[in-house]
Amino acid sequence: MSLFDTFQPIAAIATTPQGTQLLHPLCQSLGATLYVSDTLPLTETTVCHYQGSLKTHLATIWPNHRALIFCLATGAVIRLIAPLLQDKATDPAIIVIDAKGQSVISLCSGHQGGADRLAQLIAHHLHATPIITGASHHLNLPGIDILGLPFGWRKGPGDWTGVSHAIASQKRVQVIQEAGSKLWQENLPQNHPFYFGFGQMGENTPEGRIWISATQRRFAEGSPLPKVQWYPRVLWVGIGCIRGTSQGLIASAIKEVCQRYHLATEAIAGMATIDLKADEVGIIEYCQEKEYPLLTYSADVLNAIKVPNPSDVVKEEVGTSSVAEAAAIYGANYWFDYEGNRENREIDQSLLVTKQIIKSEGEAVTIAIAKSELEYTGKTGKIYLVGIGPGSLEQITSAAKMAINQADALVGYSLYLDLINPLQRSGQIVESLPITQERKRAQRAIELAQWGLSVAVISSGDCGIYGMAGLVLEELKNTDWDGKKPNIEVFPGITALQAAASRVGTPLMHDFCAISLSDLLTPWEVIKKRLNAAAMGDFVTALYNPRSQTRQSQIVEAQSIFLNYRNPNTPVALVRCAYRQDETIILTNLQEMLTHTIDMLTTVLIGNSSTFYHQNWMVTPRGYNQVEHQL
């Protein structure tokens, strides 16, 4: 799995040795193909040479790539691509990088092509500056033409340019959302231009309108008010048919029923039927063509659903009094069953369309449609377990920065989310939960990922050391996770003990261990055994969570245990908020350490028997001198 998968296939183009030197390692990281002129004397086997003019070659590869990266003058790129541009909905993302790799420009197809996001990812990878000129980016607003993509919405008709211009001009834009997730609304910045619902916003009439609905709207031609529509995929079509019913009749029946009830076929999430129809060729072919999931249920399951139009004839034939209506209801309620706790949920009995029977020349199909509260995304979710290090942006790895920027949603403790605010992008879902609600954070991240979003779970330090990574995997195990969906990727970070050590010298040059003094998750008697073992074993020891407002005695007892085995003058460093603005560092010793302020944000580093101070640097010798003397 790569953070660049959604942009593949990617082509990069260099016309100079310097450009090739810059793009070659980048292409290896991105999984991109690097094209250079055959006039360049390069022998790398991973480079593809083209013959003739770049203009001709570009026309050849243009239709087959979703993103093109140039190390070339911006003006030259514009002249090259101008004859090839057709529509921003289909044109590839165009990125330009300067020869020194200092700036990454999103030149074309910033929203729908993904150039804005790709530019940010590449900039994080190269430690460069992303250049993004779109108005929505600078207003910290989601692009209206990509608003629904994380949720699997389908774009409908409308004046997308007109509505986008109204938003960019910060004019009042009315949003009428009748279906789909409203998470995007909850993450808008202050002073956004939207208002919601059917009413007027004070004296201001709307200068743009956005419909988010499963209903098929018809926009009047020539209307001065620009309008657009998104279709959340919330409609589940229950279907039954005579054996051998053709795909053609199934397709026309669904289209006819949707038109009759003013429902958009773009809002269809999937199909549902009885398991006896799991091999029905017409249904299978229709679902494959439309890329719909097909849910099948046993007669016993469907027979338990109350429907408005039960049939004794159907029950006698297949064991349930309803196929289409019951399957539509059950599918709409249970297509997304993260907890697997069906018996404790109430089924919404409402149908948008009761069963409709369509017949033609010996064939017959029955259609019913139910609406789900949660839209179908059609995506496999991802969880990025991200360690952000001690807190300074400079201490976060490039890979972690890219994961944060690429994710649809960020979940974490508010302090950590504040620290990475500059890495966030407009349109992201950001959810914070208090520091004592780690399990809820993990469960929420899993829920969003099971739904189909990419979610970055943020931990300070390293996510796998007293962080959220282990808890997320534990919770996934509890959901019978198959190890594949959602996908998991771990992005390590600089640990608190590493950060603290780097600020005071080299205290970790020999064997060391880390022990948390918090007894919320580990019994104190167990912690004491570990403290005794570490002290007895002469390990350099890092103490996490040493003291809180309600937990005062543990650090005192820890000091006492170490004094049983260590010299009172053993060096001790107290590092609070390493690499953050309120960083404090105190160099002391084992005897005097409790005379200083120690709290939950302090990392305590206790040296071993050989640790010493020199010129205010804490040093634990590795023993190289002894080895050299022996040799």
N, C-alpha and C positions, 0 to 999 in steps of 0.2 A: 504494500500500500504506500502511495506517495501523495504528498500534499499537492502535487501538480497533476494528479490523474484527471481531474475535471477539465484540464486545458489541453489534453492530448488529442491528436498528435501535434507536436510543437516543432517548428523549423526555426533555425537560427542562421543568419547570413552575415558573413564577414568578408570584407574586400581587401583587408590589409593584414600583414603578419601580427600587428599589435591587436587588431580586432579578434583575430583567431586565437591569440594567446589569452584574451579575456573570455571569449565565449566557449572555448573548448572545455575547460573544467566545469563551467556553468551547465553546459549541455549534458555532461555526464551526470550531474546532480539532478537535472530536470528530466532526464530521459528524452532529450530532444536530439534532433538530427542537425548537425552543423554542415552547412553548404559553403564552399569556398570556390573561387575560380581556379580552373586548372592551370592558370598562369602562376599561381603561388607555389613555391617549392616546398610543399608540406608532405610528410610521409606518414602522419598518424593514420592508423587503419580505421579509426572511428570517424574520420572526416570524409564527407562526400564531395567530390569535385564535379563542377558543372562546366560544360563547354559553351562557348558563345557568350552572348550578352546576358547580363543579370536580368534585364527586362524580360527577355524571352523565357529564361529559366523560372522567373517569379510567376509568370502566367501559367506555367506548367504545374507548379506545386501549390498554387493558390487554392484550388478547390479541395485539396486533400488535407489541409491543415486547419486546426482551430485557432492556432496562435502563431505569429511570426515575430521573431526577435531580430532586430537589426543593430549592428554596430557600424553606424554610417551616419553621415550628416543628416539632420532632420529634413532639410529641404530636399535632399536627394531621395530620401524615403518617400516623401510626399509625391514627388514627381513619378516615382516608380509605381506607387500603389494607386494613384488617381484613376488610371483607365480601368482598374480592376474592381473598384468599389461599386457595389450594387445596392445593398440594403443593410442597415445597421443590425437587423435581426439575423442576418446570415453571414455578414462579413467576419473574417477572423479578427481576433485581437491583434493589434499592432503595437509593438513595444520598441522603443529606441533607447539604446544605452550608449553613453559617450565612451570614447576610447579609453579613458582612465577608470571607467567603472564607478564614477562618482554620482551620476544621475541616471535614473530610470524613468523614462517618459511614457506615459499612457497616451498614445497618439490617436488611436482610432478604435471604435467599438468598445468604449470604456465600460458601458453597462452590460448590454446583452451579450457582447462578445467576451466580457470578463477582463478586459485590458486593465481596468483600474485595480482589480484584486491581484492580477498577475504581476503588475508593476510593483505593488506593495510587497508581495512575496519575494520577488527577485531582489528588491532593494534590501530587505532584511537579510537575504542570503549574501549579498555583496557588501553589506554595511554601507549602503549608498542611500541617497535621498530620492524618494519617489516623487515624481512630478505629475500631479493630477489636477486638471483644470476644470473639471465638471462642477457645475453650480451646486448640485445636491451634496457632493463631497464636502465642499467648504461650508455648507449650511448644516452638515452632520445629519442629513436626511437620507433615507433609503431612496434609490432611484425608483420612480413609480413604474418603470417598464421592467424592473426585476424584483419588485416588491414581493410577489407571491412565489418566486422560484424556490426558496427554502422549504416552503410548505407544499410544493407540488402543484400549485395552482396553474391553470391554463389561461393564456391570454385570449381575450375576446376582442370585439371590434372597438373602434373609437378613434378619437383624435389624440393619439399618444403624444405627439409633438406639442399640441396645444396645451394639454394638461401639464406636461413637463415644464413648459415655459411659464405657466401660471405659478407652479410651485417654486421654480427658480426665481421668479419675481416676487415671491413671498405674498402672493395674493391669496384670498380666501378660497379654499378648495373644500367642497363638501364630500364627505365620505359616507356612503350608505352601505353598511356591511350587514348582510343578512345570513351569512354562512362563513365558516372557516375560522381559523385561529385569530385571536386579537392580540397575540403576544407582540406583534409589531407596534400596535398602538401604545402598549405599556412601556415601550423603549424609545419613544420619540423625545427629542430634546425640548426644552422649554421654548416658548414662542414659535412653535411650529405653525404652519399655515392651515392645518386641517381643522375642520369641525365635523362632528359626527351626528348622524340622524337626519330626519326629514325637515326639521324646523329651520328657520332663518337664524343667522348669527347676528343678533342685534339689528342694526340698520344696514349691515353689509350683506349684499346678495352675493351668492357664490360666483366665482369667476372660473370655476372648473368643477367637475363632479366625477367621483370614482364610485362605481358600483362593484360590490363584492358579493356575488350572489350565485345561486344555482339556477335562477330564473333567466330565461332568454329575453334580454332587453332589445328593443328596436329603437335606435336613435334616429331622430328626425334629421333628414339631410338639410344642410344649410343653417342649422341652429347656431347662433352666435356663441353658445356655451359649450366649450369643449368637454366631452365626456368619454370615459373609457370603462371597460368592464374586465374584471378578473373572475374566473370560475374556480372556486375551491371544489375539489373532487369529493363530494359528500353524498352522492346518489348511488345507492346500491340497487341494482336491478335483479329482482327475483325472477327466475325463469323456469318454466316447465314446457314440455313440448312432446308431440307425438314422435315416437322413435323414427329417426331418419329425416326429420325436418331439416331443410337446407339452411346453409349459412345466409343465403340471400333473403329468405323470409324472416329469419331472426333479425337481420340487420334492418330491414325495412319496417318490421314491427316495432322495434325499439325507437327508430326515428319517428315513426308515426305517433306513437304514444307520447314521446317527449314533445313533439310539436303540438299535439292536442292539449297538453297540460302546461305549455309554455316553459318547459324545462330544457336547459342546454345540455346537449350530449357531451359537451366538453367537461361538464361537471360530474360525469359518471366516474365513480371510483372503481367499480368492478361488478362482477356477476356472482349470483348465489343460487344454488339449486340443491336438489336431493342427490345423495351419493350414487343413486342408480343412474344418474345422468353424467357421471364423471367421465364416461367414455363417449358421450354424444358428439359425433363428428362436427355437426353444424355449430354447436356451442363452442367446442374447442377451437375450431378454425376462426370463429368470430373473435374470441378472446385473444388469440394469437395475433390477429390482424390489428386489433385495437390496443394490444399490450395491456389487457385487463387481467387482474387476478381472478381466478375462478374458485369460489369457496363452495364446498359440498358438505352436506350434513345428513346424518342418518334420519330415517323416518321417525324414530323415537324422539330425537331432538326437536324436529319440526312439529311433531304432533303435540308437543307441550306448549306451543305458542298459540295464544288466542288470536284469531284472525276474524275479520268482518264477514268473510264469505267462505266458510268451510264447505266441503263437498263430501258427502258420503260415498259417492261414486269413486272419487279420487282415493279416499281412504281404503276402500275395498281393493283398489288396484295396487297401491304402492305403500299402504300402511300408515298414511298420514292424511288428514283431511285437507291439508293445504301444502302446496309446494311453492308456488311463486310468492304469495303473500308472506308465508311463514319464513321462507328463505331470505326475502328482502328485509324483514324485520330483524331476524337473527343476525344477518350479515351486518346490517347497519349498527347494531348494538355491540357486536362481538368481534368485528374484524380486527380491532386493536384491543388485545386483552393482555396487557403487560403483566398485571398481577396474577392472572390465571384464576381469579377468585369469582367465578361466574355466579355461584350460588348465592352470593350476598349482594348481587346487583339487581336492580329493578329494570325490566325491559320496557323501553318506550314503545307503546303499542301503535303509535300513529303511523299511518302510511300517507305519503303524498299522493300515490296513485294506487287504488285498489286494482285487483286483477282485471286485466283486459285480454280478451281472447281474439287472436287474429288468425284467420283461416285462409287457405289458398290451395285449391286443387289437391285435396287429400292430405295436406300438411296443416298443422295447427301449432301455434305457440301462445303461451300465456305469460303475460308480463305484469309485474307489480313493482313499484318503486318506493323505497324508504329512504329517509334522509338521516345521515349520521351526524352527531354533534361534532365529531372530529374528522377532519379531512384525511384522505389517503394521500401520502406523499409520493409513493412509488419509488422510494429510495431506500438503500441500505444505510442505516445510521453508522456513525463513527464516534468513538470516544477517544479524545486526546488527553492523556494523563500528563499534565504539564507542571514541571517544577520551575519556578521563576527565580530561584536563587535567593540571595539575601534581600533583594528589593530594588536595588539600583538597576535601571534599564541596561546599563553597560555590562552587567553581570549575567544577563539572560542569554542563553545560547541562540544562535541564529535559527536553528530548527524550532526551538520553543516559540520564538517570536512569530515565525511563519505559521505555526499551528494555532496560535492565538488569533492571528489575523484572518486565517482561513475559516475558522469555525463559524457555524451559524449561531451558536449560543455559547456563552461563557457562564460557568457556575463556580462560585467560590465564596469565601469569606470576604466581607466588604472591604476590609483593609487591603487584602491582596489584590482585589479588583481595582481599587483606587491606584495602587502602585503601577498597574499596567494600563492605566487609562490612555496614555499616548499611543499604545499599540492597537487599541480598539478601532474598529471602522464603523462607519454609519450603517445602520440597518441591522446590526447584531443584536441578539437577545442577550441581556445581561441579568442574571438572577443571583442575588446574594442571600445567604442564610447565616444566622449567627454562629459564633465560634463553637457553641455547644451542640450544633445540629449537623454534625458531619454525616451521620447516617442519612438524614433527609437530603443532604446535598448529593450524596451518592445515588440515592434512589431517584431523585429528580433528574440527574444527568442520564441515568439509564433509561428512564421513561422517555425523555426527549430523543435519545438515540434509538430506542426501539421504535419510536414513531417515524424515524427517518432523518433526523437532523444530525449534523456533525457538532459535537459538544466538546469544548475544552474545559476540563476540570482543573482548577488552579490550586496549586499548593505553593507555599513558600519553601525555600530551600530545595531539596530534592523530593519529588512527589512520592518516591518509594521509601523514604526514611522519615518515619513519623508523619507521613503525608497521607493524601487521599487515595493513592493508587491501590494499596492493598485492600482498603475498604470497598472500593468500587468493584474489585474482582471478587471479593467475598459476597457482595450483594448480587453480582451477576451469577455466581454459583447458586445462590438461593432461587434464582429464576429459571434454573435448568438451562443456562446459557450453553449454546452449542460450540462456543469458541470462535464463531465466525460472524454472527449477526447479533449485536453490532460489532464492527471491527474495532480493535483496540490498538493503540500505539502509545508508547511511553516516551516522554521527552524529559530526560534527567536534568537536574539543576544543581548548582553549587549548594552544598549542604550548609547548615548553620555552623557546624563545627569547622568546616573548611573556611568559610568566610571569616569566622572569628579568628582562626589560626593565622590566616593571611594578614590580619591587621596587627598581630603582635609578634610575628616572627615565624619560627618553624617548630612549634611544639609537637607536631604529629609525625616527626621523622622516624619514630620507632612505633612498635605495636601500641594500638590505642583502641578504645571502645567508647560507645555512647550509651548513656543510661538516662531515661526520663524519670524524674522524681514525681510525676503526676500519678496518683493512685486511683484515678477515676476509672482506668481501664485495666490496671494491673494491681493486685493486692500488695500492700506495703511490705508484708513479710517476704514476698518474692523479690521486690526491689531491694530490700536489705541484703538478701543473699547475693544478689548481683553486685551490689556495692562492696560487700566483703570480698567477693571473688576478684573484682577488679583491683581493689586496694592491695590484697594479698599477692596478686599476680604481677604487681608493679606496672600495670597498664597506665599510660597516659589516658585520662578519662575526661570526656565531655559530658557535662550534666545539662540536660534539657529540662525545661519547665521547672526551674529550681524552687520557685516560691510564688504563691498567689495571695490574694487578699484573704482567702479562707484557709490557705494551706501554708502554715508558717514553720512547722516543726521539722519537716522533712530535710531541709537543707542543713539544719543544726545537727540532726542525727547523722547525715551524710558526712559532715565535717568530722564528727566524732569518730566515725568508722575509719576514715582515712588517717586520722591522727594516731590510730592504733598501729598503723603500718608505715607511715611516712614521717619524715622529719618535719617539724613545725615550719621550717623555712622553705619547704617545697614551693616552688613558684606556682602561682595561681593567677590566671587572667580572667577578668570579668568583662565581657564584651556585650554591649547592649545595642541592638539595632545596627549591626554592621552594614556599612555602605549606605545607610539612610541618613537623612538630614539631621536626625537627633541622635546620631551615633555617640556613644561614650565608651571609653576604654580605661580600665583600671588594672594596673599590674600590682599584685600584692603577693601574699603567701598564705599557706594553709592555715596558719594560726590567726592571721588578721583578716581573713576574707569576709567574715560576718560583720565586720565593722563598716562595711560599705553597703550601698543600696543594691539589692538583688531582687529582681522581679521576673515575671513570666517571659519577658522579652530579652532576658539576659542568658547568654551561654557561658557556662563556667568551665574553664579548662584547667584541670589539675595535672601538673607535671608528674613524671615518674622520678625515681631516685637519682637519675642522672641529669634531669632538666636543670638549666641554669639561666640566669639573666646576663646579658652583656650589652651595655650601652642601651638599656631599655628595650632590648630584643629578647624574646623568650625562645630558648634553643633546647631541643632534645637531640643529643648526638645519636647518630645511626650506628656508630662503631667502626667507621671506615679506618680511623687511625689505628685501632687495635689490630685490624686485619693486616694493614700495611706493615706494622711492626712484626707480626707473626711471619709474614712472607719474607 
